[in-house]
Amino acid sequence: MKKGGWALLRYSSMHEKKPYPTDLSDAQWKCLEPHLPAPKQRGRPRIYSPREILDAIFYVLRSGCQWRLLPHEFPRWPTVYHYFRKWRIDGTWERVNRTIRERLRVRLGRNAQPSAGVVDSQSVKTTGVGGEQRGYDGGKKTKGRKRHLLVDTEGFVLKAKVHSAKVMDHEGIKPLLERAEEQFFRLSHLWLDAGYRGDDKGKDWVEKTLGWSVELVERPRKAASKEVLMNWAAEWLNEGVKVDWQNLLPPRGFIALPRRWVVERSFAWLSHNRRMSKDYERLCTTSEAWGYAAMIRLMVRRLARAR
């Protein structure tokens, strides 16, 4: 072998791309490729394909690594970040999320446009990176930001909004549903929890402003204390009515509330990605873009399996 041949062979083997579990399969790439922005006619030609860029972005999303710690098998991190930022600014992430969601709903036998949805929020801690809109959620004892999600009955994200954790749920729903009647023309019913109760707030605001019907899903409340219930049972027994006071207590343990579990499962799906275990971003819009990217990754896998 010529001088330097071993070094060249070693270099090529080190830089040979090995597949990662987060890489797109051929079937998944076929689902995504038509919905990505077309290359510009002018300027320098692309060095990396959009598929390589997406593989790198999904690697960061799933592993939670920093941009600068991307493995050398992927394109240079400034290039990957450039595309992620560009697609955030021009709305590509939200648009692709909408398109893939509509295709998947049709594949599941549903109407492309949902008629009902579920809204809830999740407070997450932030890091020392700094940035806009950070606060303290007294109810969850969390200092950071709050993720607000509007999902359909399948749990797929319709719209995401990130803001300070100090913003109450009944106020945070207003920017979340801004222009929602234009984007989701069939949507007419929402399920909310008790945090959205209040005059001109939450449930009342949605009914008056958007004209949608709203159902508050609350946990069963305890009628009274144990001693009071026992006294009631004793009084009813004196009147000839036998009542077991224990039957007056709400059921113990975990209770799957109607439709509330749908949006909670969506939060769990997002939390499977380490990049979203906390809010590491300076901008709220960047956090929203990661949420759309995570949902795109989940839906495109299901869409590819259903082909």
URWO-V994193 format. One record per residue. N is the residue number from 1. SS is DSSP state (H for helix, E for strand, C for the rest). Layout:
# URWO-V994193
<<N/SS> <N/SS>>
This chain:
# URWO-V994193
<<1/C> <2/C> <3/C> <4/C> <5/H> <6/H> <7/H> <8/H> <9/H> <10/H> <11/H> <12/H> <13/H> <14/H> <15/C> <16/C> <17/C> <18/C> <19/C> <20/C> <21/C> <22/C> <23/C> <24/C> <25/C> <26/H> <27/H> <28/H> <29/H> <30/H> <31/H> <32/H> <33/H> <34/C> <35/C> <36/C> <37/C> <38/C> <39/C> <40/C> <41/C> <42/C> <43/C> <44/C> <45/C> <46/C> <47/C> <48/C> <49/C> <50/H> <51/H> <52/H> <53/H> <54/H> <55/H> <56/H> <57/H> <58/H> <59/H> <60/H> <61/H> <62/H> <63/H> <64/C> <65/C> <66/C> <67/H> <68/H> <69/H> <70/C> <71/C> <72/C> <73/C> <74/C> <75/C> <76/C> <77/H> <78/H> <79/H> <80/H> <81/H> <82/H> <83/H> <84/H> <85/H> <86/H> <87/H> <88/H> <89/H> <90/C> <91/C> <92/H> <93/H> <94/H> <95/H> <96/H> <97/H> <98/H> <99/H> <100/H> <101/H> <102/H> <103/H> <104/H> <105/H> <106/H> <107/H> <108/C> <109/C> <110/C> <111/C> <112/C> <113/C> <114/C> <115/C> <116/E> <117/E> <118/E> <119/E> <120/E> <121/E> <122/E> <123/E> <124/E> <125/E> <126/E> <127/C> <128/C> <129/C> <130/C> <131/C> <132/C> <133/C> <134/C> <135/E> <136/E> <137/E> <138/C> <139/C> <140/C> <141/C> <142/E> <143/E> <144/E> <145/E> <146/E> <147/E> <148/E> <149/E> <150/E> <151/E> <152/E> <153/C> <154/C> <155/C> <156/C> <157/E> <158/E> <159/E> <160/E> <161/E> <162/E> <163/E> <164/E> <165/C> <166/C> <167/C> <168/C> <169/H> <170/H> <171/H> <172/H> <173/H> <174/H> <175/H> <176/H> <177/C> <178/C> <179/C> <180/H> <181/H> <182/H> <183/H> <184/C> <185/C> <186/C> <187/C> <188/C> <189/E> <190/E> <191/E> <192/E> <193/C> <194/H> <195/H> <196/H> <197/C> <198/C> <199/C> <200/C> <201/C> <202/C> <203/H> <204/H> <205/H> <206/H> <207/H> <208/H> <209/H> <210/C> <211/C> <212/C> <213/E> <214/E> <215/E> <216/E> <217/C> <218/C> <219/C> <220/C> <221/C> <222/C> <223/C> <224/C> <225/C> <226/H> <227/H> <228/H> <229/H> <230/H> <231/H> <232/H> <233/H> <234/H> <235/H> <236/H> <237/H> <238/H> <239/C> <240/C> <241/C> <242/C> <243/C> <244/C> <245/H> <246/H> <247/H> <248/H> <249/C> <250/C> <251/C> <252/C> <253/C> <254/C> <255/C> <256/C> <257/C> <258/C> <259/C> <260/H> <261/H> <262/H> <263/H> <264/H> <265/H> <266/H> <267/H> <268/H> <269/H> <270/H> <271/H> <272/C> <273/C> <274/H> <275/H> <276/H> <277/C> <278/C> <279/E> <280/C> <281/C> <282/C> <283/C> <284/H> <285/H> <286/H> <287/H> <288/H> <289/H> <290/H> <291/H> <292/H> <293/H> <294/H> <295/H> <296/H> <297/H> <298/H> <299/H> <300/H> <301/H> <302/H> <303/H> <304/H> <305/H> <306/C> <307/C>>
